[in-house]
Amino acid sequence: MRRTDKDLLVTGLKRLAITVVLMFTAPIILWQAFKNQEHFLFWPVCILGLIIGSYAVYMGFKGIMTIMNSLFGEKTKSH
């Protein structure tokens, strides 16, 4: 029976913690951008919010995959 890789599990949990922070940050930035649409920094702030939101989704998937790899091991290809 395989044992859990605790270092990899901690890494996955850190990634999920970063995801939670980004999941709250991105909508706040987008809300601020759309609240001030006539401001000259509307587009840079809006693009920043979209980038942070996309990175939150990416980090969420990476965090879950890291936790799954720590629990069940790497997926190997069998020919």
mmCIF file of the N, C-alpha and C atoms, coordinates in Angstrom:
data_MODEL
# 
_entry.id   MODEL 
# 
loop_
_atom_site.group_PDB 
_atom_site.id 
_atom_site.type_symbol 
_atom_site.label_atom_id 
_atom_site.label_alt_id 
_atom_site.label_comp_id 
_atom_site.label_asym_id 
_atom_site.label_entity_id 
_atom_site.label_seq_id 
_atom_site.pdbx_PDB_ins_code 
_atom_site.Cartn_x 
_atom_site.Cartn_y 
_atom_site.Cartn_z 
_atom_site.occupancy 
_atom_site.B_iso_or_equiv 
_atom_site.pdbx_formal_charge 
_atom_site.auth_seq_id 
_atom_site.auth_comp_id 
_atom_site.auth_asym_id 
_atom_site.auth_atom_id 
_atom_site.pdbx_PDB_model_num 
ATOM 1   N N  . MET A 1 1  ? 0.840   -1.183 0.000   1.00 0.00 ? 1  MET A N  1 
ATOM 2   C CA . MET A 1 1  ? 0.000   0.000  0.000   1.00 0.00 ? 1  MET A CA 1 
ATOM 3   C C  . MET A 1 1  ? 0.884   1.245  0.000   1.00 0.00 ? 1  MET A C  1 
ATOM 4   N N  . ARG A 1 2  ? 0.499   2.200  -0.828  1.00 0.00 ? 2  ARG A N  1 
ATOM 5   C CA . ARG A 1 2  ? 1.276   3.429  -0.979  1.00 0.00 ? 2  ARG A CA 1 
ATOM 6   C C  . ARG A 1 2  ? 0.956   4.398  0.142   1.00 0.00 ? 2  ARG A C  1 
ATOM 7   N N  . ARG A 1 3  ? 1.974   5.110  0.607   1.00 0.00 ? 3  ARG A N  1 
ATOM 8   C CA . ARG A 1 3  ? 1.798   6.095  1.666   1.00 0.00 ? 3  ARG A CA 1 
ATOM 9   C C  . ARG A 1 3  ? 1.725   7.490  1.056   1.00 0.00 ? 3  ARG A C  1 
ATOM 10  N N  . THR A 1 4  ? 1.082   8.394  1.767   1.00 0.00 ? 4  THR A N  1 
ATOM 11  C CA . THR A 1 4  ? 0.911   9.766  1.296   1.00 0.00 ? 4  THR A CA 1 
ATOM 12  C C  . THR A 1 4  ? 2.230   10.523 1.374   1.00 0.00 ? 4  THR A C  1 
ATOM 13  N N  . ASP A 1 5  ? 2.562   11.217 0.296   1.00 0.00 ? 5  ASP A N  1 
ATOM 14  C CA . ASP A 1 5  ? 3.739   12.081 0.267   1.00 0.00 ? 5  ASP A CA 1 
ATOM 15  C C  . ASP A 1 5  ? 3.361   13.404 0.934   1.00 0.00 ? 5  ASP A C  1 
ATOM 16  N N  . LYS A 1 6  ? 3.788   13.591 2.171   1.00 0.00 ? 6  LYS A N  1 
ATOM 17  C CA . LYS A 1 6  ? 3.357   14.747 2.968   1.00 0.00 ? 6  LYS A CA 1 
ATOM 18  C C  . LYS A 1 6  ? 3.888   16.068 2.411   1.00 0.00 ? 6  LYS A C  1 
ATOM 19  N N  . ASP A 1 7  ? 5.098   16.080 1.871   1.00 0.00 ? 7  ASP A N  1 
ATOM 20  C CA . ASP A 1 7  ? 5.647   17.317 1.298   1.00 0.00 ? 7  ASP A CA 1 
ATOM 21  C C  . ASP A 1 7  ? 4.828   17.758 0.091   1.00 0.00 ? 7  ASP A C  1 
ATOM 22  N N  . LEU A 1 8  ? 4.463   16.799 -0.743  1.00 0.00 ? 8  LEU A N  1 
ATOM 23  C CA . LEU A 1 8  ? 3.652   17.109 -1.920  1.00 0.00 ? 8  LEU A CA 1 
ATOM 24  C C  . LEU A 1 8  ? 2.248   17.555 -1.500  1.00 0.00 ? 8  LEU A C  1 
ATOM 25  N N  . LEU A 1 9  ? 1.722   16.960 -0.453  1.00 0.00 ? 9  LEU A N  1 
ATOM 26  C CA . LEU A 1 9  ? 0.411   17.352 0.055   1.00 0.00 ? 9  LEU A CA 1 
ATOM 27  C C  . LEU A 1 9  ? 0.424   18.790 0.572   1.00 0.00 ? 9  LEU A C  1 
ATOM 28  N N  . VAL A 1 10 ? 1.473   19.160 1.290   1.00 0.00 ? 10 VAL A N  1 
ATOM 29  C CA . VAL A 1 10 ? 1.589   20.536 1.796   1.00 0.00 ? 10 VAL A CA 1 
ATOM 30  C C  . VAL A 1 10 ? 1.693   21.517 0.632   1.00 0.00 ? 10 VAL A C  1 
ATOM 31  N N  . THR A 1 11 ? 2.430   21.151 -0.408  1.00 0.00 ? 11 THR A N  1 
ATOM 32  C CA . THR A 1 11 ? 2.538   22.003 -1.593  1.00 0.00 ? 11 THR A CA 1 
ATOM 33  C C  . THR A 1 11 ? 1.167   22.209 -2.242  1.00 0.00 ? 11 THR A C  1 
ATOM 34  N N  . GLY A 1 12 ? 0.393   21.145 -2.347  1.00 0.00 ? 12 GLY A N  1 
ATOM 35  C CA . GLY A 1 12 ? -0.948  21.250 -2.916  1.00 0.00 ? 12 GLY A CA 1 
ATOM 36  C C  . GLY A 1 12 ? -1.864  22.116 -2.079  1.00 0.00 ? 12 GLY A C  1 
ATOM 37  N N  . LEU A 1 13 ? -1.769  21.991 -0.764  1.00 0.00 ? 13 LEU A N  1 
ATOM 38  C CA . LEU A 1 13 ? -2.602  22.818 0.104   1.00 0.00 ? 13 LEU A CA 1 
ATOM 39  C C  . LEU A 1 13 ? -2.202  24.288 0.033   1.00 0.00 ? 13 LEU A C  1 
ATOM 40  N N  . LYS A 1 14 ? -0.907  24.563 -0.128  1.00 0.00 ? 14 LYS A N  1 
ATOM 41  C CA . LYS A 1 14 ? -0.463  25.950 -0.303  1.00 0.00 ? 14 LYS A CA 1 
ATOM 42  C C  . LYS A 1 14 ? -1.018  26.529 -1.597  1.00 0.00 ? 14 LYS A C  1 
ATOM 43  N N  . ARG A 1 15 ? -1.013  25.721 -2.645  1.00 0.00 ? 15 ARG A N  1 
ATOM 44  C CA . ARG A 1 15 ? -1.565  26.194 -3.922  1.00 0.00 ? 15 ARG A CA 1 
ATOM 45  C C  . ARG A 1 15 ? -3.056  26.481 -3.801  1.00 0.00 ? 15 ARG A C  1 
ATOM 46  N N  . LEU A 1 16 ? -3.773  25.647 -3.058  1.00 0.00 ? 16 LEU A N  1 
ATOM 47  C CA . LEU A 1 16 ? -5.199  25.906 -2.876  1.00 0.00 ? 16 LEU A CA 1 
ATOM 48  C C  . LEU A 1 16 ? -5.436  27.141 -2.010  1.00 0.00 ? 16 LEU A C  1 
ATOM 49  N N  . ALA A 1 17 ? -4.547  27.418 -1.064  1.00 0.00 ? 17 ALA A N  1 
ATOM 50  C CA . ALA A 1 17 ? -4.668  28.631 -0.264  1.00 0.00 ? 17 ALA A CA 1 
ATOM 51  C C  . ALA A 1 17 ? -4.461  29.868 -1.136  1.00 0.00 ? 17 ALA A C  1 
ATOM 52  N N  . ILE A 1 18 ? -3.495  29.800 -2.044  1.00 0.00 ? 18 ILE A N  1 
ATOM 53  C CA . ILE A 1 18 ? -3.286  30.897 -2.987  1.00 0.00 ? 18 ILE A CA 1 
ATOM 54  C C  . ILE A 1 18 ? -4.516  31.069 -3.875  1.00 0.00 ? 18 ILE A C  1 
ATOM 55  N N  . THR A 1 19 ? -5.126  29.951 -4.266  1.00 0.00 ? 19 THR A N  1 
ATOM 56  C CA . THR A 1 19 ? -6.327  30.003 -5.100  1.00 0.00 ? 19 THR A CA 1 
ATOM 57  C C  . THR A 1 19 ? -7.457  30.726 -4.394  1.00 0.00 ? 19 THR A C  1 
ATOM 58  N N  . VAL A 1 20 ? -7.639  30.447 -3.114  1.00 0.00 ? 20 VAL A N  1 
ATOM 59  C CA . VAL A 1 20 ? -8.721  31.100 -2.363  1.00 0.00 ? 20 VAL A CA 1 
ATOM 60  C C  . VAL A 1 20 ? -8.495  32.605 -2.309  1.00 0.00 ? 20 VAL A C  1 
ATOM 61  N N  . VAL A 1 21 ? -7.266  33.018 -2.077  1.00 0.00 ? 21 VAL A N  1 
ATOM 62  C CA . VAL A 1 21 ? -6.966  34.458 -2.044  1.00 0.00 ? 21 VAL A CA 1 
ATOM 63  C C  . VAL A 1 21 ? -7.248  35.092 -3.405  1.00 0.00 ? 21 VAL A C  1 
ATOM 64  N N  . LEU A 1 22 ? -6.812  34.434 -4.469  1.00 0.00 ? 22 LEU A N  1 
ATOM 65  C CA . LEU A 1 22 ? -7.029  34.976 -5.809  1.00 0.00 ? 22 LEU A CA 1 
ATOM 66  C C  . LEU A 1 22 ? -8.506  34.975 -6.197  1.00 0.00 ? 22 LEU A C  1 
ATOM 67  N N  . MET A 1 23 ? -9.266  33.989 -5.691  1.00 0.00 ? 23 MET A N  1 
ATOM 68  C CA . MET A 1 23 ? -10.696 33.926 -6.003  1.00 0.00 ? 23 MET A CA 1 
ATOM 69  C C  . MET A 1 23 ? -11.457 35.101 -5.396  1.00 0.00 ? 23 MET A C  1 
ATOM 70  N N  . PHE A 1 24 ? -10.953 35.672 -4.322  1.00 0.00 ? 24 PHE A N  1 
ATOM 71  C CA . PHE A 1 24 ? -11.588 36.854 -3.747  1.00 0.00 ? 24 PHE A CA 1 
ATOM 72  C C  . PHE A 1 24 ? -11.014 38.142 -4.345  1.00 0.00 ? 24 PHE A C  1 
ATOM 73  N N  . THR A 1 25 ? -9.746  38.115 -4.721  1.00 0.00 ? 25 THR A N  1 
ATOM 74  C CA . THR A 1 25 ? -9.094  39.313 -5.239  1.00 0.00 ? 25 THR A CA 1 
ATOM 75  C C  . THR A 1 25 ? -9.588  39.673 -6.644  1.00 0.00 ? 25 THR A C  1 
ATOM 76  N N  . ALA A 1 26 ? -9.698  38.685 -7.516  1.00 0.00 ? 26 ALA A N  1 
ATOM 77  C CA . ALA A 1 26 ? -10.069 38.946 -8.910  1.00 0.00 ? 26 ALA A CA 1 
ATOM 78  C C  . ALA A 1 26 ? -11.445 39.614 -9.038  1.00 0.00 ? 26 ALA A C  1 
ATOM 79  N N  . PRO A 1 27 ? -12.492 39.120 -8.382  1.00 0.00 ? 27 PRO A N  1 
ATOM 80  C CA . PRO A 1 27 ? -13.789 39.813 -8.521  1.00 0.00 ? 27 PRO A CA 1 
ATOM 81  C C  . PRO A 1 27 ? -13.785 41.226 -7.945  1.00 0.00 ? 27 PRO A C  1 
ATOM 82  N N  . ILE A 1 28 ? -13.012 41.448 -6.883  1.00 0.00 ? 28 ILE A N  1 
ATOM 83  C CA . ILE A 1 28 ? -12.944 42.797 -6.311  1.00 0.00 ? 28 ILE A CA 1 
ATOM 84  C C  . ILE A 1 28 ? -12.294 43.749 -7.305  1.00 0.00 ? 28 ILE A C  1 
ATOM 85  N N  . ILE A 1 29 ? -11.213 43.305 -7.952  1.00 0.00 ? 29 ILE A N  1 
ATOM 86  C CA . ILE A 1 29 ? -10.541 44.148 -8.943  1.00 0.00 ? 29 ILE A CA 1 
ATOM 87  C C  . ILE A 1 29 ? -11.450 44.406 -10.137 1.00 0.00 ? 29 ILE A C  1 
ATOM 88  N N  . LEU A 1 30 ? -12.149 43.371 -10.602 1.00 0.00 ? 30 LEU A N  1 
ATOM 89  C CA . LEU A 1 30 ? -13.070 43.558 -11.725 1.00 0.00 ? 30 LEU A CA 1 
ATOM 90  C C  . LEU A 1 30 ? -14.225 44.484 -11.349 1.00 0.00 ? 30 LEU A C  1 
ATOM 91  N N  . TRP A 1 31 ? -14.717 44.361 -10.141 1.00 0.00 ? 31 TRP A N  1 
ATOM 92  C CA . TRP A 1 31 ? -15.800 45.235 -9.692  1.00 0.00 ? 31 TRP A CA 1 
ATOM 93  C C  . TRP A 1 31 ? -15.338 46.688 -9.667  1.00 0.00 ? 31 TRP A C  1 
ATOM 94  N N  . GLN A 1 32 ? -14.125 46.906 -9.174  1.00 0.00 ? 32 GLN A N  1 
ATOM 95  C CA . GLN A 1 32 ? -13.584 48.267 -9.153  1.00 0.00 ? 32 GLN A CA 1 
ATOM 96  C C  . GLN A 1 32 ? -13.401 48.804 -10.571 1.00 0.00 ? 32 GLN A C  1 
ATOM 97  N N  . ALA A 1 33 ? -12.984 47.943 -11.494 1.00 0.00 ? 33 ALA A N  1 
ATOM 98  C CA . ALA A 1 33 ? -12.800 48.382 -12.878 1.00 0.00 ? 33 ALA A CA 1 
ATOM 99  C C  . ALA A 1 33 ? -14.133 48.779 -13.500 1.00 0.00 ? 33 ALA A C  1 
ATOM 100 N N  . PHE A 1 34 ? -15.158 47.942 -13.335 1.00 0.00 ? 34 PHE A N  1 
ATOM 101 C CA . PHE A 1 34 ? -16.445 48.239 -13.956 1.00 0.00 ? 34 PHE A CA 1 
ATOM 102 C C  . PHE A 1 34 ? -17.186 49.368 -13.247 1.00 0.00 ? 34 PHE A C  1 
ATOM 103 N N  . LYS A 1 35 ? -16.841 49.630 -12.011 1.00 0.00 ? 35 LYS A N  1 
ATOM 104 C CA . LYS A 1 35 ? -17.439 50.756 -11.300 1.00 0.00 ? 35 LYS A CA 1 
ATOM 105 C C  . LYS A 1 35 ? -16.900 52.076 -11.838 1.00 0.00 ? 35 LYS A C  1 
ATOM 106 N N  . ASN A 1 36 ? -15.683 52.077 -12.372 1.00 0.00 ? 36 ASN A N  1 
ATOM 107 C CA . ASN A 1 36 ? -15.032 53.293 -12.865 1.00 0.00 ? 36 ASN A CA 1 
ATOM 108 C C  . ASN A 1 36 ? -14.736 53.162 -14.366 1.00 0.00 ? 36 ASN A C  1 
ATOM 109 N N  . GLN A 1 37 ? -15.749 52.909 -15.157 1.00 0.00 ? 37 GLN A N  1 
ATOM 110 C CA . GLN A 1 37 ? -15.544 52.673 -16.588 1.00 0.00 ? 37 GLN A CA 1 
ATOM 111 C C  . GLN A 1 37 ? -15.051 53.904 -17.331 1.00 0.00 ? 37 GLN A C  1 
ATOM 112 N N  . GLU A 1 38 ? -15.340 55.087 -16.851 1.00 0.00 ? 38 GLU A N  1 
ATOM 113 C CA . GLU A 1 38 ? -14.901 56.292 -17.554 1.00 0.00 ? 38 GLU A CA 1 
ATOM 114 C C  . GLU A 1 38 ? -13.475 56.690 -17.201 1.00 0.00 ? 38 GLU A C  1 
ATOM 115 N N  . HIS A 1 39 ? -12.866 56.026 -16.243 1.00 0.00 ? 39 HIS A N  1 
ATOM 116 C CA . HIS A 1 39 ? -11.491 56.334 -15.827 1.00 0.00 ? 39 HIS A CA 1 
ATOM 117 C C  . HIS A 1 39 ? -10.514 55.826 -16.886 1.00 0.00 ? 39 HIS A C  1 
ATOM 118 N N  . PHE A 1 40 ? -9.377  56.515 -17.051 1.00 0.00 ? 40 PHE A N  1 
ATOM 119 C CA . PHE A 1 40 ? -8.424  56.137 -18.100 1.00 0.00 ? 40 PHE A CA 1 
ATOM 120 C C  . PHE A 1 40 ? -7.706  54.816 -17.795 1.00 0.00 ? 40 PHE A C  1 
ATOM 121 N N  . LEU A 1 41 ? -7.738  54.344 -16.560 1.00 0.00 ? 41 LEU A N  1 
ATOM 122 C CA . LEU A 1 41 ? -7.117  53.066 -16.213 1.00 0.00 ? 41 LEU A CA 1 
ATOM 123 C C  . LEU A 1 41 ? -8.104  51.901 -16.232 1.00 0.00 ? 41 LEU A C  1 
ATOM 124 N N  . PHE A 1 42 ? -9.276  52.095 -16.850 1.00 0.00 ? 42 PHE A N  1 
ATOM 125 C CA . PHE A 1 42 ? -10.280 51.035 -16.883 1.00 0.00 ? 42 PHE A CA 1 
ATOM 126 C C  . PHE A 1 42 ? -9.742  49.771 -17.530 1.00 0.00 ? 42 PHE A C  1 
ATOM 127 N N  . TRP A 1 43 ? -9.171  49.890 -18.722 1.00 0.00 ? 43 TRP A N  1 
ATOM 128 C CA . TRP A 1 43 ? -8.723  48.686 -19.442 1.00 0.00 ? 43 TRP A CA 1 
ATOM 129 C C  . TRP A 1 43 ? -7.563  47.973 -18.762 1.00 0.00 ? 43 TRP A C  1 
ATOM 130 N N  . PRO A 1 44 ? -6.535  48.676 -18.287 1.00 0.00 ? 44 PRO A N  1 
ATOM 131 C CA . PRO A 1 44 ? -5.467  47.943 -17.583 1.00 0.00 ? 44 PRO A CA 1 
ATOM 132 C C  . PRO A 1 44 ? -5.962  47.220 -16.325 1.00 0.00 ? 44 PRO A C  1 
ATOM 133 N N  . VAL A 1 45 ? -6.842  47.856 -15.569 1.00 0.00 ? 45 VAL A N  1 
ATOM 134 C CA . VAL A 1 45 ? -7.356  47.223 -14.347 1.00 0.00 ? 45 VAL A CA 1 
ATOM 135 C C  . VAL A 1 45 ? -8.262  46.046 -14.695 1.00 0.00 ? 45 VAL A C  1 
ATOM 136 N N  . CYS A 1 46 ? -9.063  46.196 -15.737 1.00 0.00 ? 46 CYS A N  1 
ATOM 137 C CA . CYS A 1 46 ? -9.940  45.107 -16.174 1.00 0.00 ? 46 CYS A CA 1 
ATOM 138 C C  . CYS A 1 46 ? -9.117  43.904 -16.658 1.00 0.00 ? 46 CYS A C  1 
ATOM 139 N N  . ILE A 1 47 ? -8.082  44.166 -17.423 1.00 0.00 ? 47 ILE A N  1 
ATOM 140 C CA . ILE A 1 47 ? -7.217  43.086 -17.908 1.00 0.00 ? 47 ILE A CA 1 
ATOM 141 C C  . ILE A 1 47 ? -6.493  42.423 -16.745 1.00 0.00 ? 47 ILE A C  1 
ATOM 142 N N  . LEU A 1 48 ? -6.045  43.215 -15.777 1.00 0.00 ? 48 LEU A N  1 
ATOM 143 C CA . LEU A 1 48 ? -5.400  42.654 -14.588 1.00 0.00 ? 48 LEU A CA 1 
ATOM 144 C C  . LEU A 1 48 ? -6.360  41.730 -13.830 1.00 0.00 ? 48 LEU A C  1 
ATOM 145 N N  . GLY A 1 49 ? -7.605  42.139 -13.677 1.00 0.00 ? 49 GLY A N  1 
ATOM 146 C CA . GLY A 1 49 ? -8.599  41.305 -13.003 1.00 0.00 ? 49 GLY A CA 1 
ATOM 147 C C  . GLY A 1 49 ? -8.844  40.002 -13.741 1.00 0.00 ? 49 GLY A C  1 
ATOM 148 N N  . LEU A 1 50 ? -8.897  40.068 -15.069 1.00 0.00 ? 50 LEU A N  1 
ATOM 149 C CA . LEU A 1 50 ? -9.102  38.849 -15.862 1.00 0.00 ? 50 LEU A CA 1 
ATOM 150 C C  . LEU A 1 50 ? -7.898  37.915 -15.762 1.00 0.00 ? 50 LEU A C  1 
ATOM 151 N N  . ILE A 1 51 ? -6.704  38.480 -15.758 1.00 0.00 ? 51 ILE A N  1 
ATOM 152 C CA . ILE A 1 51 ? -5.504  37.657 -15.633 1.00 0.00 ? 51 ILE A CA 1 
ATOM 153 C C  . ILE A 1 51 ? -5.459  36.977 -14.265 1.00 0.00 ? 51 ILE A C  1 
ATOM 154 N N  . ILE A 1 52 ? -5.779  37.723 -13.216 1.00 0.00 ? 52 ILE A N  1 
ATOM 155 C CA . ILE A 1 52 ? -5.776  37.145 -11.872 1.00 0.00 ? 52 ILE A CA 1 
ATOM 156 C C  . ILE A 1 52 ? -6.853  36.062 -11.752 1.00 0.00 ? 52 ILE A C  1 
ATOM 157 N N  . GLY A 1 53 ? -8.014  36.278 -12.354 1.00 0.00 ? 53 GLY A N  1 
ATOM 158 C CA . GLY A 1 53 ? -9.070  35.265 -12.342 1.00 0.00 ? 53 GLY A CA 1 
ATOM 159 C C  . GLY A 1 53 ? -8.656  33.999 -13.069 1.00 0.00 ? 53 GLY A C  1 
ATOM 160 N N  . SER A 1 54 ? -7.997  34.165 -14.206 1.00 0.00 ? 54 SER A N  1 
ATOM 161 C CA . SER A 1 54 ? -7.514  33.009 -14.954 1.00 0.00 ? 54 SER A CA 1 
ATOM 162 C C  . SER A 1 54 ? -6.441  32.255 -14.175 1.00 0.00 ? 54 SER A C  1 
ATOM 163 N N  . TYR A 1 55 ? -5.574  33.002 -13.510 1.00 0.00 ? 55 TYR A N  1 
ATOM 164 C CA . TYR A 1 55 ? -4.528  32.374 -12.709 1.00 0.00 ? 55 TYR A CA 1 
ATOM 165 C C  . TYR A 1 55 ? -5.122  31.636 -11.507 1.00 0.00 ? 55 TYR A C  1 
ATOM 166 N N  . ALA A 1 56 ? -6.231  32.138 -10.966 1.00 0.00 ? 56 ALA A N  1 
ATOM 167 C CA . ALA A 1 56 ? -6.906  31.451 -9.859  1.00 0.00 ? 56 ALA A CA 1 
ATOM 168 C C  . ALA A 1 56 ? -7.424  30.091 -10.315 1.00 0.00 ? 56 ALA A C  1 
ATOM 169 N N  . VAL A 1 57 ? -8.015  30.041 -11.507 1.00 0.00 ? 57 VAL A N  1 
ATOM 170 C CA . VAL A 1 57 ? -8.505  28.767 -12.039 1.00 0.00 ? 57 VAL A CA 1 
ATOM 171 C C  . VAL A 1 57 ? -7.338  27.809 -12.269 1.00 0.00 ? 57 VAL A C  1 
ATOM 172 N N  . TYR A 1 58 ? -6.251  28.318 -12.852 1.00 0.00 ? 58 TYR A N  1 
ATOM 173 C CA . TYR A 1 58 ? -5.068  27.494 -13.109 1.00 0.00 ? 58 TYR A CA 1 
ATOM 174 C C  . TYR A 1 58 ? -4.489  26.935 -11.804 1.00 0.00 ? 58 TYR A C  1 
ATOM 175 N N  . MET A 1 59 ? -4.343  27.802 -10.795 1.00 0.00 ? 59 MET A N  1 
ATOM 176 C CA . MET A 1 59 ? -3.782  27.357 -9.521  1.00 0.00 ? 59 MET A CA 1 
ATOM 177 C C  . MET A 1 59 ? -4.711  26.369 -8.823  1.00 0.00 ? 59 MET A C  1 
ATOM 178 N N  . GLY A 1 60 ? -6.011  26.517 -9.005  1.00 0.00 ? 60 GLY A N  1 
ATOM 179 C CA . GLY A 1 60 ? -6.958  25.558 -8.441  1.00 0.00 ? 60 GLY A CA 1 
ATOM 180 C C  . GLY A 1 60 ? -6.761  24.172 -9.023  1.00 0.00 ? 60 GLY A C  1 
ATOM 181 N N  . PHE A 1 61 ? -6.641  24.101 -10.349 1.00 0.00 ? 61 PHE A N  1 
ATOM 182 C CA . PHE A 1 61 ? -6.411  22.807 -10.992 1.00 0.00 ? 61 PHE A CA 1 
ATOM 183 C C  . PHE A 1 61 ? -5.063  22.218 -10.596 1.00 0.00 ? 61 PHE A C  1 
ATOM 184 N N  . LYS A 1 62 ? -4.026  23.059 -10.576 1.00 0.00 ? 62 LYS A N  1 
ATOM 185 C CA . LYS A 1 62 ? -2.699  22.566 -10.192 1.00 0.00 ? 62 LYS A CA 1 
ATOM 186 C C  . LYS A 1 62 ? -2.690  22.080 -8.741  1.00 0.00 ? 62 LYS A C  1 
ATOM 187 N N  . GLY A 1 63 ? -3.374  22.793 -7.857  1.00 0.00 ? 63 GLY A N  1 
ATOM 188 C CA . GLY A 1 63 ? -3.430  22.393 -6.455  1.00 0.00 ? 63 GLY A CA 1 
ATOM 189 C C  . GLY A 1 63 ? -4.137  21.066 -6.267  1.00 0.00 ? 63 GLY A C  1 
ATOM 190 N N  . ILE A 1 64 ? -5.266  20.896 -6.953  1.00 0.00 ? 64 ILE A N  1 
ATOM 191 C CA . ILE A 1 64 ? -6.003  19.637 -6.845  1.00 0.00 ? 64 ILE A CA 1 
ATOM 192 C C  . ILE A 1 64 ? -5.191  18.490 -7.439  1.00 0.00 ? 64 ILE A C  1 
ATOM 193 N N  . MET A 1 65 ? -4.543  18.730 -8.574  1.00 0.00 ? 65 MET A N  1 
ATOM 194 C CA . MET A 1 65 ? -3.715  17.664 -9.175  1.00 0.00 ? 65 MET A CA 1 
ATOM 195 C C  . MET A 1 65 ? -2.540  17.306 -8.273  1.00 0.00 ? 65 MET A C  1 
ATOM 196 N N  . THR A 1 66 ? -1.945  18.284 -7.608  1.00 0.00 ? 66 THR A N  1 
ATOM 197 C CA . THR A 1 66 ? -0.831  18.013 -6.703  1.00 0.00 ? 66 THR A CA 1 
ATOM 198 C C  . THR A 1 66 ? -1.296  17.185 -5.509  1.00 0.00 ? 66 THR A C  1 
ATOM 199 N N  . ILE A 1 67 ? -2.453  17.522 -4.970  1.00 0.00 ? 67 ILE A N  1 
ATOM 200 C CA . ILE A 1 67 ? -2.988  16.745 -3.851  1.00 0.00 ? 67 ILE A CA 1 
ATOM 201 C C  . ILE A 1 67 ? -3.316  15.321 -4.295  1.00 0.00 ? 67 ILE A C  1 
ATOM 202 N N  . MET A 1 68 ? -3.900  15.176 -5.471  1.00 0.00 ? 68 MET A N  1 
ATOM 203 C CA . MET A 1 68 ? -4.209  13.831 -5.979  1.00 0.00 ? 68 MET A CA 1 
ATOM 204 C C  . MET A 1 68 ? -2.931  13.021 -6.193  1.00 0.00 ? 68 MET A C  1 
ATOM 205 N N  . ASN A 1 69 ? -1.884  13.659 -6.707  1.00 0.00 ? 69 ASN A N  1 
ATOM 206 C CA . ASN A 1 69 ? -0.612  12.955 -6.894  1.00 0.00 ? 69 ASN A CA 1 
ATOM 207 C C  . ASN A 1 69 ? 0.017   12.571 -5.559  1.00 0.00 ? 69 ASN A C  1 
ATOM 208 N N  . SER A 1 70 ? -0.157  13.396 -4.538  1.00 0.00 ? 70 SER A N  1 
ATOM 209 C CA . SER A 1 70 ? 0.412   13.056 -3.235  1.00 0.00 ? 70 SER A CA 1 
ATOM 210 C C  . SER A 1 70 ? -0.328  11.886 -2.596  1.00 0.00 ? 70 SER A C  1 
ATOM 211 N N  . LEU A 1 71 ? -1.614  11.784 -2.854  1.00 0.00 ? 71 LEU A N  1 
ATOM 212 C CA . LEU A 1 71 ? -2.396  10.702 -2.262  1.00 0.00 ? 71 LEU A CA 1 
ATOM 213 C C  . LEU A 1 71 ? -2.284  9.394  -3.036  1.00 0.00 ? 71 LEU A C  1 
ATOM 214 N N  . PHE A 1 72 ? -2.339  9.469  -4.358  1.00 0.00 ? 72 PHE A N  1 
ATOM 215 C CA . PHE A 1 72 ? -2.422  8.259  -5.176  1.00 0.00 ? 72 PHE A CA 1 
ATOM 216 C C  . PHE A 1 72 ? -1.184  7.987  -6.010  1.00 0.00 ? 72 PHE A C  1 
ATOM 217 N N  . GLY A 1 73 ? -0.230  8.901  -6.054  1.00 0.00 ? 73 GLY A N  1 
ATOM 218 C CA . GLY A 1 73 ? 0.977   8.706  -6.849  1.00 0.00 ? 73 GLY A CA 1 
ATOM 219 C C  . GLY A 1 73 ? 0.818   9.236  -8.262  1.00 0.00 ? 73 GLY A C  1 
ATOM 220 N N  . GLU A 1 74 ? 1.941   9.320  -8.955  1.00 0.00 ? 74 GLU A N  1 
ATOM 221 C CA . GLU A 1 74 ? 1.930   9.814  -10.329 1.00 0.00 ? 74 GLU A CA 1 
ATOM 222 C C  . GLU A 1 74 ? 1.219   8.805  -11.239 1.00 0.00 ? 74 GLU A C  1 
ATOM 223 N N  . LYS A 1 75 ? 0.535   9.332  -12.231 1.00 0.00 ? 75 LYS A N  1 
ATOM 224 C CA . LYS A 1 75 ? -0.113  8.480  -13.198 1.00 0.00 ? 75 LYS A CA 1 
ATOM 225 C C  . LYS A 1 75 ? 0.917   8.040  -14.227 1.00 0.00 ? 75 LYS A C  1 
ATOM 226 N N  . THR A 1 76 ? 1.058   6.764  -14.420 1.00 0.00 ? 76 THR A N  1 
ATOM 227 C CA . THR A 1 76 ? 2.044   6.248  -15.368 1.00 0.00 ? 76 THR A CA 1 
ATOM 228 C C  . THR A 1 76 ? 1.349   5.709  -16.617 1.00 0.00 ? 76 THR A C  1 
ATOM 229 N N  . LYS A 1 77 ? 2.061   5.831  -17.740 1.00 0.00 ? 77 LYS A N  1 
ATOM 230 C CA . LYS A 1 77 ? 1.536   5.283  -18.991 1.00 0.00 ? 77 LYS A CA 1 
ATOM 231 C C  . LYS A 1 77 ? 1.983   3.830  -19.103 1.00 0.00 ? 77 LYS A C  1 
ATOM 232 N N  . SER A 1 78 ? 1.057   2.971  -19.407 1.00 0.00 ? 78 SER A N  1 
ATOM 233 C CA . SER A 1 78 ? 1.401   1.564  -19.614 1.00 0.00 ? 78 SER A CA 1 
ATOM 234 C C  . SER A 1 78 ? 1.154   1.227  -21.075 1.00 0.00 ? 78 SER A C  1 
ATOM 235 N N  . HIS A 1 79 ? 2.166   0.661  -21.690 1.00 0.00 ? 79 HIS A N  1 
ATOM 236 C CA . HIS A 1 79 ? 2.060   0.318  -23.119 1.00 0.00 ? 79 HIS A CA 1 
ATOM 237 C C  . HIS A 1 79 ? 1.729   -1.129 -23.289 1.00 0.00 ? 79 HIS A C  1 
# 
